Amino acid sequence: PGREPGTARISWSPGVMADDALAVYDWDAEEPHLLIAGASGSGKSVVASAFILQLAYNNGPGEMRFWMIEPKNEMQVYRDLDVVERFVDSWTPDEEFIKNAADLMWDARVEMDRRNKVFSSHPKAPKKLEKARAIAVLESERNGTPLEDHPLYLPYIFIIME
């Protein structure tokens, strides 16, 4: 479907199931984490690329952003996507890479705390980002104000560590 401002499309398809149905992973489920594991050559990078490209194609920076930690050089091709907000790579000396990766994770915790405060200060006190974004859309339409100005209109942030 492509990008539609105000509509986050964060489900993605890692492939096809044994019954030929499309496998779909829904990030709005109760456990929004994913670990891709396997032996060398088993397709982990292919799955990660499919995930990154599907989400980048379907979402703009207002809907979703990537924070990436790249100790090798396989994800360099994604560095300049408009949805890549943070990119830590290993082109700096090792001690700087570790520090920069730790800073990114610290900033993620700070952002999580900030968002929780924004959620709890709103009269409807949403618990999940999906609900917060829905409230933002409704209130912006009702008030005739730009969606981007609503405090609950926050992008999903995906932290990807290669």
Contacts in CASP RR format, 6 or more apart in sequence:
PFRMAT RR
TARGET T0000
AUTHOR 0000-0000-0000
METHOD contacts of the structure
MODEL  1
PGREPGTARISWSPGVMADDALAVYDWDAEEPHLLIAGASGSGKSVVASA
FILQLAYNNGPGEMRFWMIEPKNEMQVYRDLDVVERFVDSWTPDEEFIKN
AADLMWDARVEMDRRNKVFSSHPKAPKKLEKARAIAVLESERNGTPLEDH
PLYLPYIFIIME
1 9 0 8 1.000
1 58 0 8 1.000
2 9 0 8 1.000
2 57 0 8 1.000
2 58 0 8 1.000
3 57 0 8 1.000
3 58 0 8 1.000
3 59 0 8 1.000
3 60 0 8 1.000
3 63 0 8 1.000
5 60 0 8 1.000
5 62 0 8 1.000
5 63 0 8 1.000
5 147 0 8 1.000
6 62 0 8 1.000
6 63 0 8 1.000
6 133 0 8 1.000
6 137 0 8 1.000
6 147 0 8 1.000
6 153 0 8 1.000
7 63 0 8 1.000
8 59 0 8 1.000
8 63 0 8 1.000
8 64 0 8 1.000
8 130 0 8 1.000
8 133 0 8 1.000
8 155 0 8 1.000
8 156 0 8 1.000
9 55 0 8 1.000
9 58 0 8 1.000
9 59 0 8 1.000
9 63 0 8 1.000
10 27 0 8 1.000
10 28 0 8 1.000
10 55 0 8 1.000
10 58 0 8 1.000
10 59 0 8 1.000
10 63 0 8 1.000
10 64 0 8 1.000
10 156 0 8 1.000
11 24 0 8 1.000
11 25 0 8 1.000
11 26 0 8 1.000
11 27 0 8 1.000
11 28 0 8 1.000
12 24 0 8 1.000
12 25 0 8 1.000
12 27 0 8 1.000
12 50 0 8 1.000
12 51 0 8 1.000
12 54 0 8 1.000
12 55 0 8 1.000
13 22 0 8 1.000
13 23 0 8 1.000
13 24 0 8 1.000
13 25 0 8 1.000
13 50 0 8 1.000
13 54 0 8 1.000
14 23 0 8 1.000
14 25 0 8 1.000
14 47 0 8 1.000
14 50 0 8 1.000
14 51 0 8 1.000
15 22 0 8 1.000
15 23 0 8 1.000
15 50 0 8 1.000
16 22 0 8 1.000
16 23 0 8 1.000
17 23 0 8 1.000
25 34 0 8 1.000
27 156 0 8 1.000
28 128 0 8 1.000
28 130 0 8 1.000
34 51 0 8 1.000
36 44 0 8 1.000
36 47 0 8 1.000
36 48 0 8 1.000
37 44 0 8 1.000
38 44 0 8 1.000
45 74 0 8 1.000
48 75 0 8 1.000
48 160 0 8 1.000
48 162 0 8 1.000
52 66 0 8 1.000
52 75 0 8 1.000
52 78 0 8 1.000
52 160 0 8 1.000
55 64 0 8 1.000
55 66 0 8 1.000
55 83 0 8 1.000
55 158 0 8 1.000
56 66 0 8 1.000
56 78 0 8 1.000
56 81 0 8 1.000
56 83 0 8 1.000
59 83 0 8 1.000
59 156 0 8 1.000
60 82 0 8 1.000
60 83 0 8 1.000
61 82 0 8 1.000
61 83 0 8 1.000
61 85 0 8 1.000
61 155 0 8 1.000
62 148 0 8 1.000
62 153 0 8 1.000
62 155 0 8 1.000
63 155 0 8 1.000
63 156 0 8 1.000
64 83 0 8 1.000
64 155 0 8 1.000
64 156 0 8 1.000
64 157 0 8 1.000
64 158 0 8 1.000
65 83 0 8 1.000
65 84 0 8 1.000
65 85 0 8 1.000
65 155 0 8 1.000
65 156 0 8 1.000
65 157 0 8 1.000
65 158 0 8 1.000
66 78 0 8 1.000
66 81 0 8 1.000
66 83 0 8 1.000
66 84 0 8 1.000
66 85 0 8 1.000
66 86 0 8 1.000
66 157 0 8 1.000
66 158 0 8 1.000
66 159 0 8 1.000
66 160 0 8 1.000
67 85 0 8 1.000
67 86 0 8 1.000
67 87 0 8 1.000
67 104 0 8 1.000
67 107 0 8 1.000
67 108 0 8 1.000
67 157 0 8 1.000
67 158 0 8 1.000
67 159 0 8 1.000
67 160 0 8 1.000
68 75 0 8 1.000
68 78 0 8 1.000
68 79 0 8 1.000
68 84 0 8 1.000
68 86 0 8 1.000
68 87 0 8 1.000
68 88 0 8 1.000
68 159 0 8 1.000
68 160 0 8 1.000
68 161 0 8 1.000
68 162 0 8 1.000
69 88 0 8 1.000
69 101 0 8 1.000
69 104 0 8 1.000
69 159 0 8 1.000
69 160 0 8 1.000
69 161 0 8 1.000
69 162 0 8 1.000
70 76 0 8 1.000
70 87 0 8 1.000
70 88 0 8 1.000
70 89 0 8 1.000
70 90 0 8 1.000
70 162 0 8 1.000
71 89 0 8 1.000
71 90 0 8 1.000
71 97 0 8 1.000
71 101 0 8 1.000
71 162 0 8 1.000
72 90 0 8 1.000
72 162 0 8 1.000
73 89 0 8 1.000
73 90 0 8 1.000
73 91 0 8 1.000
74 162 0 8 1.000
75 160 0 8 1.000
75 162 0 8 1.000
76 89 0 8 1.000
78 84 0 8 1.000
79 87 0 8 1.000
79 89 0 8 1.000
85 157 0 8 1.000
86 104 0 8 1.000
86 107 0 8 1.000
88 97 0 8 1.000
88 100 0 8 1.000
88 101 0 8 1.000
88 103 0 8 1.000
88 104 0 8 1.000
89 97 0 8 1.000
90 97 0 8 1.000
92 100 0 8 1.000
101 161 0 8 1.000
104 159 0 8 1.000
105 159 0 8 1.000
108 157 0 8 1.000
108 159 0 8 1.000
111 157 0 8 1.000
115 129 0 8 1.000
115 154 0 8 1.000
118 132 0 8 1.000
118 151 0 8 1.000
118 152 0 8 1.000
118 154 0 8 1.000
119 125 0 8 1.000
119 126 0 8 1.000
119 127 0 8 1.000
119 132 0 8 1.000
119 152 0 8 1.000
122 132 0 8 1.000
122 135 0 8 1.000
122 151 0 8 1.000
122 152 0 8 1.000
124 135 0 8 1.000
126 132 0 8 1.000
126 135 0 8 1.000
126 152 0 8 1.000
129 154 0 8 1.000
129 156 0 8 1.000
132 152 0 8 1.000
132 153 0 8 1.000
132 154 0 8 1.000
133 152 0 8 1.000
133 153 0 8 1.000
133 154 0 8 1.000
135 152 0 8 1.000
136 147 0 8 1.000
136 150 0 8 1.000
136 151 0 8 1.000
136 152 0 8 1.000
136 153 0 8 1.000
137 147 0 8 1.000
137 153 0 8 1.000
139 145 0 8 1.000
139 150 0 8 1.000
139 152 0 8 1.000
140 146 0 8 1.000
140 147 0 8 1.000
140 149 0 8 1.000
140 150 0 8 1.000
140 153 0 8 1.000
147 153 0 8 1.000
END
